[in-house]
Amino acid sequence: MATTKEPKIEFKASMTDVEDWKEWCKDKGRNVNSTHGTSGALYFVGFIGSAVYWMQAAVGFGALVTGVLKAAVWPAYIVYKLLENFYGVVL
């Protein structure tokens, strides 16, 4: 059985928060992307579900196009209705 001599790496760092980690990676020439894509994936799933809902109700081509546009802005409808129910209609 052949043995290889792999270098031993010793890692000593004192990191207490995310900013220390970003600074350490910046020093090493690495790029740290700390954004999370979960909200984008959730919006996409909601878009697909909304598009299916509006396209099932579509009768013609115009309604189909309107359904796709409504599917793109469905979060605005939800926020509007929530605020309307909470504060009432503002005239």
N, C-alpha and C positions, 0 to 999 in steps of 0.2 A: 504494500500500500504506500503510495507516494504521498508525501506531506508537502504542503505549500507553505511558504512563509508569507502570511498576510500581515500587513502592517496593523499595529494596534492603534486605534484612534481614541484619544482621550478628550472628552468634552467637558469643559468647565465653564459654566455660564450662570449668571445670576439674573434671572428675568422675573419680574414681578407682574408685568401687565403687557398688554398688546403693543404699546408704544415701544417698549424695550425690545420685543421680538421684531418689530418692523425695523428698528435701528440696527439690530444685529444682522438681519438679512440684507439691509442696505450696505453695510460694511463688507459683506461677503459677495456683493455683486448679484444678489438674487432679487427677484421681484416678488413682492408679497401683495396678493390681491385679497383683501379681507371682506369683500362684498359677498353677499349670499344670494344665490339665484333661486331660492325657494319661492319667493313671491312671484317671480316671472313665470315659473312653472305652474303655480296655482292659477295665475291669471290666464295662462294658455288653456288649461283644462276648463276653466270657467268660460272662456271664449268659445271653445268647441261645443260645450254643452248648450250655451246660449244660441249659438248658430244653428244647432240641430233643432232647438225649440222653435226659433223664429222661422226656419225654413219649412218645418212641418205645417206651420200656419199659413205659409205663403200660397197665394192662389195664382199669381202671374209673375212675370219677370220683374216688374217694378217692386212687387212685394218681396221678392227674393233678394234684390239689391238692398232694399230697406232693412231686411232681416240681417244681412251681413253687417250693415252699418250699426244697427242696434246692438248686435253681438259685440262689436268693438268697444262700445261705450256703456256696457251694462253696469259697470261699477258706479258710474255717475247717476244712473237711475236709482240704484240702491241707496246711495248716500242722500240723494234728494228726498226719497220717500221716508227714510229714517229721520231726517231733519224735519220734514213736513209733519210727521206723526209726533215728534218730540216737541217742536215749537209751534206747530200750527201753520196755516197758510198766511204768508206775509204779503199784503197788498200794497 
